[in-house]
């Protein structure tokens, strides 16, 4: 019976491959299109890994809810506060970085802000295209059944929007984009920044498990999705002619004036 349920979940998660195709960002050569066949292979591999991990989802979920793990209210509130590392503040921070880049006229800072913002927007869009139709129940709604899927229910019920973890996806998308940009600009700071960013990216996924909001397989899938999409956006933009959106946003000039600031647009 358990085997049949696993087969069912693999089949359902395979639907996500259609939406998760644009994932691979490891090649040094320029791809003709943003979405490639290799990306589909990477997506399928991530889905298979998360499906395998799902065997342990219920056990891990019960463990995170044990009294000795949950601790007292102060621990709960401390962990809850850590979930501020989600898609909204990360996107705002990335957009603010782009503004700083234009103010300081720094190409590196502008690229980091712009492409991290683009990576986050794409990651959120792809994640939601998977989560809502797939309809996987969160552990708080079905802790004894990790394979509780109700297709389409995620559109109307947030409790059925578990796979993948958007917190994990956003964290890793931001980390991958920033590290990718530092590498593209040959910045030695990447060796210092990368461990810090990826360490921080691990936090929201783990806190969501503690808060009974996500299964371990949700977090794994979100982390892989964010990592590969974040890296893909940076690699693609630096190996192809800039898009019109990039040219417009890179051409924005913000100059301080006595009255405030002057904004000019130059499409490059």
ZADO-997251 format. One record per atom (N, C-alpha, C): residue in one letter; residue number from 1; x negated, y, z negated. Coordinates in steps of 0.2 Angstrom, whole numbers, padded with zeros to 4 digits, always signed. Atoms other than C-alpha are relative to their C-alpha. Example, Ala and Ser with C-alpha at 12.3 -4.5 7.8 and 13.67 -1.06 7.14 Angstrom:
! residues 2
 residu num     u     v     w
      a   1 -0004 -0006 +0000
      a   1 -0062 -0022 -0039
      a   1 -0004 +0006 +0000
      s   2 +0004 -0006 +0001
      s   2 -0068 -0005 -0036
      s   2 +0004 +0005 -0003
This chain:
! residues 268
 residu num     u     v     w
      x   1 -0004 -0006 +0000
      x   1 +0000 +0000 +0000
      x   1 -0004 +0006 +0000
      x   2 +0004 -0006 +0000
      x   2 -0014 +0012 -0004
      x   2 -0003 +0001 +0006
      x   3 +0003 -0001 -0006
      x   3 -0022 +0008 +0012
      x   3 +0004 +0003 +0005
      x   4 -0004 -0003 -0005
      x   4 -0007 +0012 +0022
      x   4 +0001 +0007 -0001
      x   5 -0001 -0007 +0001
      x   5 -0005 +0029 +0013
      x   5 -0007 +0003 +0002
      x   6 +0006 -0004 -0002
      x   6 -0023 +0033 +0017
      x   6 +0000 +0000 +0008
      x   7 -0001 +0000 -0008
      x   7 -0020 +0028 +0036
      x   7 +0005 +0006 +0001
      x   8 -0005 -0005 -0001
      x   8 -0005 +0040 +0035
      x   8 -0003 +0007 -0001
      x   9 +0004 -0006 +0001
      x   9 -0016 +0054 +0028
      x   9 -0005 +0002 +0005
      x  10 +0005 -0001 -0006
      x  10 -0029 +0052 +0041
      x  10 +0003 +0002 +0006
      x  11 -0004 -0002 -0005
      x  11 -0016 +0053 +0054
      x  11 +0002 +0007 +0000
      x  12 -0002 -0007 +0001
      x  12 -0009 +0069 +0047
      x  12 -0005 +0005 +0000
      x  13 +0005 -0005 +0000
      x  13 -0025 +0077 +0044
      x  13 -0003 +0001 +0007
      x  14 +0003 +0000 -0007
      x  14 -0030 +0073 +0062
      x  14 +0004 +0006 +0004
      x  15 -0003 -0006 -0003
      x  15 -0017 +0086 +0067
      x  15 -0004 +0007 +0000
      x  16 +0004 -0006 +0001
      x  16 -0028 +0099 +0060
      x  16 -0006 +0001 +0005
      x  17 +0006 +0000 -0005
      x  17 -0042 +0095 +0073
      x  17 +0002 +0005 +0005
      x  18 -0002 -0004 -0006
      x  18 -0032 +0104 +0086
      x  18 -0001 +0008 -0002
      x  19 +0001 -0007 +0003
      x  19 -0033 +0120 +0075
      x  19 -0007 +0002 -0002
      x  20 +0006 -0001 +0003
      x  20 -0050 +0117 +0068
      x  20 -0006 -0001 +0005
      x  21 +0005 +0001 -0005
      x  21 -0059 +0115 +0085
      x  21 -0006 +0005 +0000
      x  22 +0006 -0005 -0001
      x  22 -0070 +0131 +0085
      x  22 -0005 +0000 -0006
      x  23 +0004 +0001 +0006
      x  23 -0082 +0124 +0072
      x  23 -0008 +0000 +0000
      x  24 +0007 +0001 +0000
      x  24 -0099 +0120 +0078
      x  24 -0004 +0007 +0001
      x  25 +0004 -0006 -0001
      x  25 -0112 +0134 +0076
      x  25 -0008 -0002 +0000
      x  26 +0006 +0002 +0001
      x  26 -0128 +0124 +0076
      x  26 -0005 +0001 +0006
      x  27 +0004 +0000 -0006
      x  27 -0134 +0126 +0094
      x  27 -0004 +0007 +0001
      x  28 +0003 -0006 -0001
      x  28 -0147 +0139 +0099
      x  28 +0001 +0002 +0007
      x  29 -0002 -0003 -0006
      x  29 -0141 +0140 +0117
      x  29 +0007 +0003 +0000
      x  30 -0006 -0003 +0000
      x  30 -0126 +0150 +0122
      x  30 +0005 -0004 +0003
      x  31 -0005 +0004 -0003
      x  31 -0110 +0141 +0125
      x  31 +0004 +0004 +0005
      x  32 -0004 -0004 -0004
      x  32 -0099 +0146 +0139
      x  32 +0007 +0002 -0003
      x  33 -0007 -0002 +0004
      x  33 -0083 +0147 +0128
      x  33 -0002 +0000 -0007
      x  34 +0001 +0000 +0007
      x  34 -0081 +0150 +0110
      x  34 +0002 -0007 -0003
      x  35 -0002 +0007 +0002
      x  35 -0072 +0133 +0108
      x  35 -0003 -0005 +0004
      x  36 +0003 +0005 -0004
      x  36 -0082 +0118 +0113
      x  36 +0002 -0007 -0002
      x  37 -0002 +0006 +0001
      x  37 -0080 +0100 +0114
      x  37 -0004 -0003 -0007
      x  38 +0004 +0002 +0006
      x  38 -0094 +0098 +0101
      x  38 +0003 +0003 -0007
      x  39 -0003 -0003 +0006
      x  39 -0084 +0109 +0089
      x  39 +0006 -0005 -0002
      x  40 -0005 +0005 +0002
      x  40 -0070 +0096 +0090
      x  40 -0003 -0006 -0004
      x  41 +0003 +0006 +0003
      x  41 -0082 +0082 +0085
      x  41 -0002 +0002 -0007
      x  42 +0002 -0002 +0007
      x  42 -0088 +0093 +0070
      x  42 +0007 +0000 -0004
      x  43 -0007 -0001 +0004
      x  43 -0069 +0096 +0065
      x  43 +0002 -0007 -0002
      x  44 -0002 +0007 +0001
      x  44 -0066 +0077 +0067
      x  44 -0004 -0003 -0006
      x  45 +0005 +0003 +0005
      x  45 -0081 +0073 +0056
      x  45 +0002 +0003 -0007
      x  46 -0002 -0003 +0007
      x  46 -0075 +0086 +0042
      x  46 +0007 -0003 -0002
      x  47 -0007 +0003 +0001
      x  47 -0057 +0079 +0043
      x  47 -0001 -0007 -0003
      x  48 +0001 +0007 +0002
      x  48 -0064 +0061 +0041
      x  48 -0003 +0000 -0007
      x  49 +0003 +0000 +0007
      x  49 -0075 +0066 +0026
      x  49 +0005 +0002 -0005
      x  50 -0005 -0002 +0005
      x  50 -0061 +0075 +0017
      x  50 +0005 -0006 -0001
      x  51 -0005 +0006 +0001
      x  51 -0049 +0060 +0020
      x  51 -0003 -0005 -0004
      x  52 +0003 +0005 +0004
      x  52 -0062 +0048 +0013
      x  52 -0001 +0003 -0008
      x  53 +0000 -0003 +0006
      x  53 -0064 +0060 -0002
      x  53 +0007 +0000 -0004
      x  54 -0007 +0000 +0002
      x  54 -0045 +0060 -0004
      x  54 +0001 -0006 -0004
      x  55 -0001 +0006 +0004
      x  55 -0046 +0042 -0011
      x  55 -0001 +0002 -0008
      x  56 +0002 -0001 +0007
      x  56 -0053 +0050 -0027
      x  56 +0004 +0006 -0003
      x  57 -0003 -0007 +0001
      x  57 -0042 +0066 -0027
      x  57 +0004 -0001 -0007
      x  58 -0004 +0000 +0006
      x  58 -0029 +0060 -0040
      x  58 -0004 -0001 -0007
      x  59 +0004 +0001 +0006
      x  59 -0043 +0054 -0052
      x  59 -0003 +0006 -0002
      x  60 +0003 -0006 +0002
      x  60 -0052 +0070 -0051
      x  60 +0005 +0005 -0002
      x  61 -0005 -0005 +0002
      x  61 -0036 +0080 -0053
      x  61 +0001 -0001 -0007
      x  62 -0002 +0002 +0007
      x  62 -0032 +0071 -0069
      x  62 -0006 +0002 -0004
      x  63 +0006 -0001 +0004
      x  63 -0050 +0073 -0075
      x  63 +0000 +0008 -0002
      x  64 +0000 -0007 +0001
      x  64 -0049 +0092 -0073
      x  64 +0005 +0003 -0004
      x  65 -0006 -0002 +0005
      x  65 -0033 +0093 -0083
      x  65 -0001 -0003 -0007
      x  66 +0001 +0003 +0007
      x  66 -0040 +0084 -0098
      x  66 -0001 +0006 -0005
      x  67 +0001 -0005 +0005
      x  67 -0040 +0094 -0114
      x  67 -0007 +0003 -0001
      x  68 +0007 -0002 +0001
      x  68 -0059 +0094 -0116
      x  68 -0003 +0003 +0006
      x  69 +0002 -0003 -0006
      x  69 -0061 +0100 -0098
      x  69 +0003 +0007 +0000
      x  70 -0004 -0006 +0000
      x  70 -0047 +0113 -0099
      x  70 -0003 +0005 -0006
      x  71 +0002 -0004 +0005
      x  71 -0053 +0120 -0116
      x  71 +0005 +0004 -0003
      x  72 -0005 -0004 +0003
      x  72 -0045 +0134 -0125
      x  72 +0003 +0005 +0005
      x  73 -0003 -0005 -0004
      x  73 -0035 +0149 -0118
      x  73 -0006 +0005 +0003
      x  74 +0005 -0005 -0002
      x  74 -0051 +0160 -0117
      x  74 -0004 -0003 +0006
      x  75 +0003 +0003 -0006
      x  75 -0059 +0147 -0105
      x  75 +0004 +0000 +0006
      x  76 -0005 +0000 -0005
      x  76 -0043 +0146 -0095
      x  76 +0000 +0007 +0003
      x  77 +0000 -0007 -0003
      x  77 -0043 +0165 -0093
      x  77 -0006 +0002 +0003
      x  78 +0006 -0001 -0003
      x  78 -0061 +0166 -0089
      x  78 -0001 -0003 +0007
      x  79 +0001 +0004 -0007
      x  79 -0060 +0153 -0075
      x  79 +0005 +0004 +0005
      x  80 -0005 -0004 -0004
      x  80 -0044 +0162 -0069
      x  80 -0003 +0006 +0003
      x  81 +0003 -0006 -0003
      x  81 -0053 +0178 -0067
      x  81 -0005 -0001 +0005
      x  82 +0005 +0001 -0006
      x  82 -0066 +0170 -0056
      x  82 +0003 -0001 +0007
      x  83 -0004 +0001 -0006
      x  83 -0053 +0167 -0043
      x  83 +0001 +0006 +0004
      x  84 +0000 -0006 -0004
      x  84 -0055 +0185 -0038
      x  84 -0004 -0001 +0006
      x  85 +0004 +0001 -0006
      x  85 -0067 +0178 -0025
      x  85 +0004 -0003 +0005
      x  86 -0004 +0003 -0005
      x  86 -0054 +0175 -0012
      x  86 +0000 +0005 +0006
      x  87 +0000 -0003 -0007
      x  87 -0050 +0181 +0006
      x  87 +0001 +0008 +0000
      x  88 -0002 -0007 +0000
      x  88 -0043 +0198 +0001
      x  88 -0006 +0005 -0002
      x  89 +0006 -0004 +0002
      x  89 -0058 +0206 -0009
      x  89 -0006 -0001 +0005
      x  90 +0005 +0001 -0004
      x  90 -0070 +0198 +0002
      x  90 +0000 +0003 +0007
      x  91 -0001 -0004 -0006
      x  91 -0063 +0205 +0018
      x  91 +0000 +0008 -0001
      x  92 +0000 -0007 +0001
      x  92 -0061 +0222 +0010
      x  92 -0008 +0002 -0001
      x  93 +0007 -0001 +0001
      x  93 -0080 +0221 +0005
      x  93 -0003 +0000 +0006
      x  94 +0003 +0000 -0006
      x  94 -0085 +0216 +0022
      x  94 +0002 +0006 +0004
      x  95 -0002 -0006 -0004
      x  95 -0075 +0230 +0030
      x  95 -0004 +0006 -0003
      x  96 +0003 -0005 +0003
      x  96 -0083 +0242 +0017
      x  96 -0008 +0000 +0002
      x  97 +0007 +0001 -0002
      x  97 -0100 +0235 +0022
      x  97 -0001 +0003 +0007
      x  98 +0001 -0003 -0007
      x  98 -0097 +0240 +0040
      x  98 +0000 +0008 +0000
      x  99 +0000 -0008 +0000
      x  99 -0092 +0258 +0035
      x  99 -0007 +0002 -0003
      x 100 +0007 -0002 +0002
      x 100 -0109 +0259 +0025
      x 100 -0005 +0000 +0006
      x 101 +0005 +0001 -0005
      x 101 -0118 +0253 +0040
      x 101 +0001 +0006 +0005
      x 102 -0001 -0005 -0004
      x 102 -0110 +0266 +0051
      x 102 -0003 +0007 -0003
      x 103 +0003 -0006 +0004
      x 103 -0114 +0280 +0038
      x 103 -0007 +0000 +0000
      x 104 +0008 +0000 +0001
      x 104 -0132 +0274 +0036
      x 104 -0003 -0001 +0007
      x 105 +0003 +0001 -0007
      x 105 -0134 +0271 +0055
      x 105 -0004 -0006 +0000
      x 106 +0004 +0006 +0000
      x 106 -0141 +0254 +0051
      x 106 +0004 -0006 +0004
      x 107 -0003 +0005 -0004
      x 107 -0138 +0241 +0064
      x 107 +0001 -0007 -0004
      x 108 -0001 +0006 +0004
      x 108 -0141 +0226 +0052
      x 108 +0006 +0000 -0004
      x 109 -0006 +0000 +0005
      x 109 -0128 +0232 +0039
      x 109 +0006 +0000 +0004
      x 110 -0006 +0000 -0004
      x 110 -0116 +0236 +0053
      x 110 +0002 -0007 +0002
      x 111 -0001 +0007 -0002
      x 111 -0118 +0219 +0060
      x 111 +0003 -0005 -0005
      x 112 -0002 +0004 +0006
      x 112 -0116 +0211 +0043
      x 112 +0007 +0001 -0001
      x 113 -0007 -0002 +0002
      x 113 -0100 +0220 +0039
      x 113 +0005 -0002 +0005
      x 114 -0005 +0001 -0005
      x 114 -0092 +0219 +0056
      x 114 +0001 -0008 +0001
      x 115 -0001 +0007 -0002
      x 115 -0095 +0200 +0060
      x 115 +0002 -0004 -0006
      x 116 -0003 +0003 +0006
      x 116 -0092 +0195 +0042
      x 116 +0008 +0001 -0001
      x 117 -0007 -0002 +0000
      x 117 -0075 +0204 +0043
      x 117 +0003 -0005 +0005
      x 118 -0003 +0004 -0006
      x 118 -0072 +0195 +0060
      x 118 +0001 -0008 -0002
      x 119 +0000 +0007 +0003
      x 119 -0077 +0178 +0052
      x 119 +0006 -0001 -0005
      x 120 -0005 +0001 +0005
      x 120 -0065 +0180 +0038
      x 120 +0007 +0000 +0002
      x 121 -0007 +0000 -0003
      x 121 -0050 +0185 +0048
      x 121 +0001 -0006 +0004
      x 122 -0001 +0007 -0004
      x 122 -0053 +0170 +0060
      x 122 +0001 -0006 -0005
      x 123 -0001 +0006 +0005
      x 123 -0055 +0158 +0045
      x 123 +0007 +0000 -0004
      x 124 -0007 +0000 +0003
      x 124 -0039 +0164 +0036
      x 124 +0005 -0002 +0005
      x 125 -0005 +0002 -0005
      x 125 -0030 +0163 +0053
      x 125 +0000 -0008 +0001
      x 126 +0000 +0007 -0001
      x 126 -0036 +0145 +0056
      x 126 +0003 -0004 -0006
      x 127 -0002 +0003 +0006
      x 127 -0033 +0140 +0038
      x 127 +0007 +0000 +0000
      x 128 -0008 -0001 +0001
      x 128 -0015 +0146 +0038
      x 128 +0003 -0004 +0006
      x 129 -0003 +0004 -0005
      x 129 -0012 +0137 +0055
      x 129 +0000 -0007 -0002
      x 130 +0001 +0007 +0002
      x 130 -0017 +0121 +0047
      x 130 +0005 -0001 -0006
      x 131 -0004 +0001 +0007
      x 131 -0009 +0123 +0029
      x 131 +0007 +0000 +0001
      x 132 -0007 +0000 +0000
      x 132 +0008 +0128 +0033
      x 132 +0004 -0005 +0004
      x 133 -0004 +0006 -0003
      x 133 +0013 +0115 +0046
      x 133 -0002 -0007 -0003
      x 134 +0002 +0007 +0003
      x 134 +0003 +0101 +0037
      x 134 +0004 -0001 -0006
      x 135 -0004 +0001 +0006
      x 135 +0013 +0104 +0021
      x 135 -0002 -0005 -0005
      x 136 +0002 +0004 +0005
      x 136 +0002 +0095 +0009
      x 136 +0001 +0003 -0007
      x 137 -0002 -0002 +0006
      x 137 +0008 +0096 -0009
      x 137 -0007 +0002 -0005
      x 138 +0006 -0002 +0005
      x 138 -0004 +0105 -0022
      x 138 +0000 -0005 -0006
      x 139 +0000 +0005 +0006
      x 139 -0009 +0094 -0037
      x 139 +0005 +0002 -0005
      x 140 -0005 -0002 +0006
      x 140 +0002 +0105 -0049
      x 140 +0007 -0002 +0002
      x 141 -0007 +0002 -0002
      x 141 +0017 +0099 -0038
      x 141 +0000 -0007 +0000
      x 142 +0000 +0007 -0001
      x 142 +0012 +0081 -0036
      x 142 -0007 -0003 -0002
      x 143 +0007 +0002 +0003
      x 143 -0003 +0076 -0047
      x 143 -0001 -0007 +0001
      x 144 +0000 +0007 +0000
      x 144 +0001 +0058 -0046
      x 144 +0000 -0003 +0008
      x 145 +0000 +0003 -0007
      x 145 +0002 +0057 -0027
      x 145 -0004 +0005 +0005
      x 146 +0004 -0004 -0004
      x 146 -0012 +0065 -0017
      x 146 +0002 +0000 +0008
      x 147 -0002 +0000 -0007
      x 147 -0004 +0060 -0001
      x 147 +0007 +0002 +0001
      x 148 -0007 -0002 +0000
      x 148 +0012 +0069 -0003
      x 148 +0000 +0006 +0006
      x 149 +0000 -0005 -0005
      x 149 +0014 +0078 +0014
      x 149 +0007 +0001 +0003
      x 150 -0006 -0001 -0003
      x 150 +0030 +0086 +0020
      x 150 -0001 +0005 +0006
      x 151 +0002 -0004 -0006
      x 151 +0027 +0093 +0038
      x 151 +0004 +0006 +0000
      x 152 -0004 -0006 -0001
      x 152 +0032 +0111 +0040
      x 152 +0002 +0004 -0007
      x 153 -0002 -0003 +0007
      x 153 +0036 +0114 +0021
      x 153 -0004 +0005 -0002
      x 154 +0005 -0005 +0002
      x 154 +0021 +0125 +0019
      x 154 +0002 +0007 +0002
      x 155 -0002 -0007 -0002
      x 155 +0030 +0139 +0028
      x 155 +0005 +0003 -0005
      x 156 -0005 -0002 +0004
      x 156 +0043 +0140 +0015
      x 156 -0002 -0001 -0008
      x 157 +0002 +0002 +0007
      x 157 +0035 +0133 -0001
      x 157 -0008 +0000 -0001
      x 158 +0007 -0001 +0001
      x 158 +0018 +0139 -0007
      x 158 -0003 -0006 -0003
      x 159 +0003 +0006 +0003
      x 159 +0016 +0123 -0017
      x 159 -0002 -0006 +0005
      x 160 +0001 +0005 -0005
      x 160 +0015 +0113 -0001
      x 160 -0005 +0004 +0006
      x 161 +0004 -0004 -0005
      x 161 +0001 +0124 +0007
      x 161 -0007 -0001 -0003
      x 162 +0006 +0001 +0004
      x 162 -0014 +0115 -0001
      x 162 -0006 -0002 +0004
      x 163 +0005 +0002 -0004
      x 163 -0025 +0108 +0013
      x 163 -0001 +0005 +0007
      x 164 +0006 +0000 +0004
      x 164 -0038 +0116 +0016
      x 164 +0001 +0006 -0005
      x 165 +0001 -0005 +0005
      x 165 -0043 +0127 +0002
      x 165 -0002 +0007 +0003
      x 166 +0002 -0006 -0003
      x 166 -0042 +0145 +0008
      x 166 -0005 +0004 -0004
      x 167 +0006 -0003 +0004
      x 167 -0053 +0151 -0007
      x 167 -0006 -0003 +0002
      x 168 +0006 +0003 -0002
      x 168 -0066 +0139 -0002
      x 168 -0002 +0002 +0007
      x 169 +0001 -0002 -0007
      x 169 -0065 +0143 +0016
      x 169 -0002 +0007 +0001
      x 170 +0002 -0007 -0001
      x 170 -0066 +0162 +0014
      x 170 -0007 +0001 -0004
      x 171 +0007 -0001 +0003
      x 171 -0081 +0160 +0002
      x 171 -0006 -0002 +0004
      x 172 +0005 +0003 -0004
      x 172 -0091 +0149 +0013
      x 172 -0001 +0004 +0007
      x 173 +0000 -0003 -0006
      x 173 -0086 +0159 +0029
      x 173 -0004 +0007 -0001
      x 174 +0004 -0006 +0001
      x 174 -0093 +0175 +0021
      x 174 -0007 -0001 -0001
      x 175 +0007 +0002 +0001
      x 175 -0109 +0167 +0015
      x 175 -0003 -0002 +0006
      x 176 +0003 +0002 -0007
      x 176 -0112 +0159 +0032
      x 176 -0001 +0006 +0004
      x 177 +0001 -0006 -0004
      x 177 -0109 +0175 +0041
      x 177 -0006 +0005 -0002
      x 178 +0005 -0005 +0002
      x 178 -0120 +0186 +0030
      x 178 -0007 -0003 +0001
      x 179 +0006 +0003 -0001
      x 179 -0134 +0173 +0030
      x 179 -0002 +0000 +0008
      x 180 +0001 +0000 -0007
      x 180 -0132 +0171 +0049
      x 180 -0003 +0007 +0003
      x 181 +0002 -0007 -0003
      x 181 -0134 +0190 +0052
      x 181 -0007 +0001 -0003
      x 182 +0007 -0001 +0002
      x 182 -0149 +0191 +0041
      x 182 -0005 -0004 +0004
      x 183 +0005 +0004 -0004
      x 183 -0157 +0177 +0051
      x 183 +0000 +0003 +0007
      x 184 +0000 -0003 -0006
      x 184 -0152 +0185 +0067
      x 184 -0004 +0006 +0001
      x 185 +0005 -0006 +0000
      x 185 -0161 +0201 +0062
      x 185 -0006 -0002 -0003
      x 186 +0007 +0002 +0002
      x 186 -0176 +0191 +0056
      x 186 -0001 +0003 -0007
      x 187 +0002 -0003 +0007
      x 187 -0174 +0197 +0038
      x 187 -0002 -0005 -0005
      x 188 +0002 +0005 +0005
      x 188 -0184 +0189 +0025
      x 188 +0004 +0000 -0006
      x 189 -0005 +0000 +0005
      x 189 -0170 +0193 +0013
      x 189 +0004 -0006 +0000
      x 190 -0004 +0006 -0001
      x 190 -0161 +0178 +0019
      x 190 -0002 -0006 -0005
      x 191 +0002 +0005 +0004
      x 191 -0172 +0167 +0008
      x 191 +0002 +0001 -0007
      x 192 -0003 -0002 +0007
      x 192 -0166 +0176 -0008
      x 192 +0007 +0000 +0000
      x 193 -0007 -0001 +0000
      x 193 -0149 +0180 -0003
      x 193 +0004 -0007 +0001
      x 194 -0004 +0006 -0001
      x 194 -0143 +0163 +0004
      x 194 +0001 -0004 -0006
      x 195 -0001 +0004 +0006
      x 195 -0145 +0153 -0012
      x 195 +0006 +0003 -0005
      x 196 -0005 -0004 +0005
      x 196 -0135 +0167 -0022
      x 196 +0007 +0000 +0004
      x 197 -0007 +0000 -0003
      x 197 -0121 +0168 -0009
      x 197 +0003 -0007 +0000
      x 198 -0003 +0007 +0000
      x 198 -0119 +0149 -0007
      x 198 +0002 -0002 -0007
      x 199 -0002 +0002 +0007
      x 199 -0119 +0147 -0026
      x 199 +0006 +0003 -0002
      x 200 -0007 -0003 +0001
      x 200 -0105 +0160 -0027
      x 200 +0005 -0003 +0004
      x 201 -0005 +0003 -0004
      x 201 -0096 +0152 -0013
      x 201 +0003 -0006 -0003
      x 202 -0002 +0006 +0003
      x 202 -0095 +0136 -0023
      x 202 +0006 +0001 -0006
      x 203 -0004 -0002 +0005
      x 203 -0086 +0145 -0037
      x 203 +0008 +0000 +0001
      x 204 -0008 +0000 +0000
      x 204 -0068 +0148 -0031
      x 204 +0003 -0006 +0002
      x 205 -0002 +0006 -0002
      x 205 -0066 +0131 -0024
      x 205 +0001 -0004 -0007
      x 206 +0000 +0004 +0006
      x 206 -0070 +0123 -0041
      x 206 +0005 +0003 -0005
      x 207 -0005 -0002 +0005
      x 207 -0060 +0135 -0051
      x 207 +0007 -0002 +0002
      x 208 -0006 +0002 -0002
      x 208 -0045 +0131 -0040
      x 208 +0002 -0007 -0002
      x 209 -0001 +0006 +0003
      x 209 -0047 +0113 -0045
      x 209 +0002 +0000 -0007
      x 210 -0001 +0000 +0007
      x 210 -0048 +0117 -0063
      x 210 +0007 +0003 -0001
      x 211 -0007 -0003 +0001
      x 211 -0032 +0128 -0061
      x 211 +0006 -0005 +0003
      x 212 -0005 +0005 -0003
      x 212 -0023 +0112 -0053
      x 212 +0003 +0003 +0006
      x 213 -0002 -0003 -0006
      x 213 -0021 +0122 -0037
      x 213 -0002 -0004 +0007
      x 214 +0002 +0003 -0006
      x 214 -0031 +0111 -0025
      x 214 -0003 -0007 -0002
      x 215 +0003 +0007 +0001
      x 215 -0037 +0093 -0023
      x 215 -0008 +0001 +0002
      x 216 +0007 -0001 -0002
      x 216 -0056 +0090 -0021
      x 216 -0001 +0000 +0008
      x 217 +0000 +0001 -0008
      x 217 -0053 +0085 -0002
      x 217 +0002 +0007 +0003
      x 218 -0002 -0006 -0002
      x 218 -0045 +0102 +0000
      x 218 -0006 +0005 +0000
      x 219 +0005 -0004 +0001
      x 219 -0060 +0111 -0006
      x 219 -0006 -0002 +0005
      x 220 +0005 +0002 -0004
      x 220 -0072 +0101 +0004
      x 220 +0002 +0002 +0007
      x 221 -0002 -0002 -0007
      x 221 -0062 +0104 +0020
      x 221 +0000 +0007 +0001
      x 222 +0001 -0008 +0000
      x 222 -0061 +0123 +0016
      x 222 -0007 +0002 +0001
      x 223 +0007 -0002 +0000
      x 223 -0080 +0124 +0013
      x 223 -0003 -0001 +0007
      x 224 +0003 +0002 -0006
      x 224 -0084 +0115 +0029
      x 224 +0003 +0005 +0006
      x 225 -0004 -0004 -0005
      x 225 -0071 +0125 +0039
      x 225 -0003 +0007 +0000
      x 226 +0003 -0007 +0001
      x 226 -0078 +0142 +0032
      x 226 -0007 +0000 +0002
      x 227 +0007 +0000 -0002
      x 227 -0096 +0137 +0034
      x 227 -0001 +0000 +0008
      x 228 +0001 +0001 -0007
      x 228 -0094 +0132 +0052
      x 228 +0003 +0006 +0004
      x 229 -0003 -0005 -0003
      x 229 -0083 +0146 +0057
      x 229 -0004 +0007 -0001
      x 230 +0004 -0006 +0001
      x 230 -0093 +0160 +0049
      x 230 -0007 +0000 +0004
      x 231 +0006 +0001 -0004
      x 231 -0109 +0153 +0057
      x 231 +0001 +0001 +0007
      x 232 -0002 +0000 -0007
      x 232 -0100 +0151 +0074
      x 232 +0001 +0007 +0002
      x 233 -0002 -0007 -0002
      x 233 -0094 +0169 +0074
      x 233 -0007 +0004 +0001
      x 234 +0006 -0004 +0000
      x 234 -0112 +0176 +0071
      x 234 -0004 -0002 +0006
      x 235 +0004 +0003 -0005
      x 235 -0121 +0164 +0083
      x 235 +0003 +0002 +0007
      x 236 -0003 -0001 -0006
      x 236 -0108 +0167 +0097
      x 236 -0001 +0008 +0002
      x 237 +0000 -0007 -0002
      x 237 -0108 +0186 +0096
      x 237 -0007 +0002 +0001
      x 238 +0007 -0002 -0001
      x 238 -0127 +0187 +0096
      x 238 -0003 -0004 +0006
      x 239 +0003 +0004 -0006
      x 239 -0129 +0175 +0111
      x 239 +0004 +0002 +0006
      x 240 -0004 -0002 -0006
      x 240 -0116 +0183 +0122
      x 240 +0001 +0008 +0000
      x 241 -0001 -0007 +0000
      x 241 -0112 +0201 +0128
      x 241 +0006 +0002 -0005
      x 242 -0004 -0003 +0005
      x 242 -0103 +0211 +0115
      x 242 +0007 +0000 +0003
      x 243 -0007 -0001 -0002
      x 243 -0084 +0210 +0116
      x 243 +0002 +0008 +0000
      x 244 -0002 -0007 +0000
      x 244 -0074 +0226 +0119
      x 244 +0001 +0003 -0007
      x 245 -0001 -0002 +0007
      x 245 -0069 +0226 +0100
      x 245 -0006 +0002 -0003
      x 246 +0007 -0001 +0003
      x 246 -0087 +0225 +0095
      x 246 -0003 +0007 +0003
      x 247 +0003 -0006 -0003
      x 247 -0092 +0239 +0107
      x 247 +0003 +0006 -0003
      x 248 -0003 -0005 +0003
      x 248 -0079 +0250 +0100
      x 248 -0002 +0001 -0007
      x 249 +0001 -0001 +0007
      x 249 -0082 +0247 +0082
      x 249 -0008 +0001 -0001
      x 250 +0007 -0001 +0001
      x 250 -0101 +0247 +0084
      x 250 -0001 +0007 +0002
      x 251 +0001 -0007 -0003
      x 251 -0099 +0264 +0093
      x 251 +0003 +0005 -0005
      x 252 -0003 -0005 +0005
      x 252 -0090 +0272 +0078
      x 252 -0006 +0003 -0004
      x 253 +0005 -0004 +0004
      x 253 -0100 +0286 +0070
      x 253 +0003 +0004 -0005
      x 254 -0003 -0004 +0006
      x 254 -0096 +0293 +0053
      x 254 -0006 +0004 -0002
      x 255 +0005 -0005 +0002
      x 255 -0105 +0309 +0049
      x 255 +0002 +0004 -0006
      x 256 -0002 -0004 +0006
      x 256 -0104 +0318 +0032
      x 256 +0000 +0007 +0002
      x 257 +0000 -0007 -0002
      x 257 -0098 +0336 +0034
      x 257 +0002 +0004 -0007
      x 258 -0002 -0004 +0006
      x 258 -0095 +0350 +0021
      x 258 +0008 -0001 -0002
      x 259 -0007 +0002 +0001
      x 259 -0076 +0346 +0023
      x 259 +0002 -0007 -0002
      x 260 -0001 +0007 +0001
      x 260 -0078 +0328 +0021
      x 260 -0004 -0005 +0005
      x 261 +0004 +0004 -0005
      x 261 -0083 +0317 +0036
      x 261 +0003 +0001 +0007
      x 262 -0002 +0000 -0007
      x 262 -0082 +0317 +0055
      x 262 -0001 -0007 +0003
      x 263 +0000 +0007 -0003
      x 263 -0078 +0301 +0064
      x 263 +0001 +0001 +0008
      x 264 +0000 +0000 -0008
      x 264 -0082 +0299 +0083
      x 264 -0001 -0007 +0002
      x 265 +0000 +0006 -0003
      x 265 -0080 +0285 +0094
      x 265 -0004 +0000 +0007
      x 266 +0004 +0001 -0006
      x 266 -0092 +0280 +0108
      x 266 +0000 -0007 +0002
      x 267 +0000 +0007 -0002
      x 267 -0088 +0264 +0118
      x 267 -0007 -0002 +0004
      x 268 +0006 +0002 -0003
      x 268 -0105 +0256 +0122
      x 268 +0000 -0005 +0005
